[in-house]
Amino acid sequence: MSEGHSGLVAHQFETAEQQKETVNLGMWAFLITEVMMFGALFSAYGFYRAQYPAAFAAGSDHLNYFMGAFNTAVLICSSLTMALGVQAAQQGKRKGIILFLLLTILLGGIFLGVKVLEYADKYEHHLMPGINFSVDSPFAAQIELFYCFYFAMTGLHALHMIVGIAILGTLVVLSYRRRFSANYYNPVEMAGLYWHFVDIVWIFLFPFLYLIGRS
Amino acid sequence: MSDHRIPKRIYYLIFATLLLFTMITVEVAFYDLGILSFPVALGIACFKSTLVILYFMHVRYSSGLTGLFVSAGFIFLAILLVFTLLDVKTRDWQFQPDESGISLVVPF
């Protein structure tokens, strides 16, 4: 395996195994920078939620927790199909890769569709800071702040979903052209890491944005 | 090394656990746990993401170096969050209400 399959192992690597380890580490280095970017947002969110707990709870109350929970389930399903897609790649099952990646794209599309419905609903109810925002409450300014966080965090997350869907679409095409085999499937595995990371971000966003002050 | 074949049932088991804990986190949000409600939500989210990282992202089956890399990243995230919140909670922040409602006077 160390040589053969010309072009699969770049010349700076001794073996495919070494190449895989390096690619994996590089992807994690990138994901950690992503963790830090979202971490800064979570940190700012934590600061203001500690200052204005009542306003944040009131803001969260306007969100539809059922849609959030539904989307959480959709993303968890998509993580499962992604993991099964990577497994199909490990076993060199080309049809399996294409099927599971298409399923993952479909679930990602459903997530974004629900998100569009939610954003449209916020627009109708005048809950979009900067575009139209009016709430009848003594804490209106703080509730607006909550919605700034809501749109910044879910918007950045949705952007990651769109990028992820584009990556998966590319992989489906490459897979259709027989570019992957049981010996070489690093891109599929790395796209999997990215997709699961986006899922993790949502695992935190859901309770922090949708579920405050429900009791 | 990372070519460990993970049985499909592990994936299904993790998937079911993630869905179960999503239901639990929604359910507990409707109980008044007082000061505990945030730590409980945070704990459940941390537990779920640990499962995703270890099994879906294969870190449990990866090399020690990868594990070290990942843990170091999250330790630095924890430093960012913990020290920010320590500062917020122990400093005597003073808020001056005005028409915008969000002005803040930082004590020296």
Contacts between the chains, C-beta under 8 A, distances in Angstrom:
chain1	res1	chain2	res2	distance
A	17	B	1	6.7
A	20	B	2	6.4
A	21	B	1	7.6
A	21	B	2	7.4
A	21	B	63	6.1
A	21	B	65	7.6
A	21	B	66	7.7
A	24	B	2	6.9
A	24	B	62	6.6
A	24	B	66	5.9
A	25	B	65	6.6
A	25	B	66	6.1
A	25	B	69	6.2
A	28	B	66	6.2
A	28	B	69	5.1
A	28	B	70	5.9
A	28	B	73	7.5
A	29	B	69	7.1
A	31	B	73	7.7
A	32	B	69	7.3
A	32	B	70	7.5
A	32	B	72	7.9
A	32	B	73	3.5
A	32	B	76	8.0
A	35	B	73	5.6
A	35	B	74	7.0
A	35	B	77	5.6
A	36	B	73	7.7
A	36	B	76	7.3
A	36	B	77	6.7
A	36	B	80	7.6
A	39	B	77	4.6
A	39	B	80	5.5
A	39	B	81	6.8
A	40	B	80	7.4
A	42	B	81	6.7
A	43	B	80	5.6
A	43	B	81	5.5
A	43	B	84	4.9
A	46	B	81	6.5
A	46	B	84	6.6
A	46	B	85	5.7
A	46	B	88	7.6
A	47	B	84	6.3
A	47	B	85	7.6
A	47	B	88	5.4
A	50	B	85	6.8
A	50	B	88	5.0
A	50	B	89	6.7
A	51	B	88	7.5
A	51	B	93	7.1
A	51	B	95	7.3
A	51	B	104	7.8
A	65	B	26	6.8
A	65	B	29	7.5
A	69	B	22	6.5
A	69	B	26	5.2
A	72	B	22	5.0
A	73	B	19	6.2
A	73	B	22	6.3
A	76	B	15	6.5
A	76	B	18	4.7
A	76	B	19	5.9
A	76	B	22	6.8
A	77	B	15	7.6
A	79	B	15	7.6
A	79	B	18	7.7
A	79	B	52	6.5
A	79	B	56	5.5
A	80	B	11	6.2
A	80	B	12	7.6
A	80	B	15	4.4
A	80	B	56	8.0
A	82	B	56	7.5
A	83	B	11	5.1
A	83	B	55	7.9
A	83	B	56	4.8
A	84	B	8	7.3
A	84	B	11	6.5
A	87	B	6	7.1
A	87	B	8	7.2
A	87	B	11	7.5
A	90	B	3	6.9
A	90	B	5	7.2
A	139	B	101	7.0
A	140	B	101	7.2
A	141	B	100	5.5
A	141	B	101	3.6
A	141	B	102	5.1
A	142	B	101	6.2
A	142	B	102	6.3
A	145	B	102	6.4
A	192	B	56	7.6
A	192	B	57	7.5
A	193	B	57	5.5
A	196	B	52	5.4
A	196	B	53	7.7
A	196	B	56	4.8
A	196	B	57	5.0
A	197	B	57	7.7
A	199	B	52	6.2
A	199	B	56	7.9
A	200	B	49	4.4
A	200	B	52	5.5
A	200	B	53	7.2
A	203	B	45	5.3
A	203	B	48	5.0
A	203	B	49	5.3
A	203	B	52	7.3
A	204	B	45	4.9
A	204	B	49	7.2
A	206	B	22	7.8
A	206	B	25	7.7
A	206	B	45	8.0
A	207	B	25	5.3
A	207	B	29	7.0
A	207	B	41	4.1
A	207	B	42	7.8
A	207	B	44	7.2
A	207	B	45	5.8
A	208	B	41	7.2
A	208	B	45	7.9
A	211	B	25	6.9
A	211	B	26	6.7
A	211	B	29	3.9
A	211	B	41	6.4
A	212	B	29	7.9
A	214	B	29	4.4
A	214	B	30	5.2
A	215	B	29	7.0
A	215	B	30	5.7
A	215	B	31	5.7
A	215	B	32	3.8
A	215	B	33	7.2
A	215	B	37	7.0
